[in-house]
Amino acid sequence: MDGLNRIKPGFPMAMLAGGVEFFGGLALIIGLLTRPIALVSSVLMLIALTVVHRSNGFFISANGYEFALALLAMSLSLTITGSGRISLDAIFRKV
């Protein structure tokens, strides 16, 4: 059984994950709500690592967990450090 069939209901979960990845990625690019979105992305990458990519090995060429692990590390670092000086979060903090 592949990882896509283990999480029920499949279609709503896929739409939720895709929405987090797309709209959360856009928000991270502009620096809006960086810490909460990075935390949600971390949880999403943990689920991807444990459910989908776990048994395929390390390298991405074999659908492994290499890229998901890199995204997890990035989102965890953004959760801890927050956004930088050039972000919407910083602009809203000044107001």
C-alpha positions, 0 to 999 in steps of 0.5 A: 500500500503506498503512502497516498492511500494511508491518510483518509480522506485522501482528496481533502487532505491532498487539497489541504496539503497543496494549499499549505504548500502553495499559499504558505510558500507565497506567504513565506516569500513575502515574509507574512506570518512566517513563524505560524506558516513555517510551523504548519509546513514543518508538520506537513513535512514530518507527515510527508517523511513518515507516510510517503517517503519513508521506505523509498531510501534517501535520494530524491531520484528514487522518490526518497526523503532527501528533499522533504528533509531539507524542507523540514530543516528550512521550515524549522529554522524559520519557525525558530528564527522568524522573518528578517528585516525585509519582510511584511512581518517586520513592517507590521511590527514597526507600525 
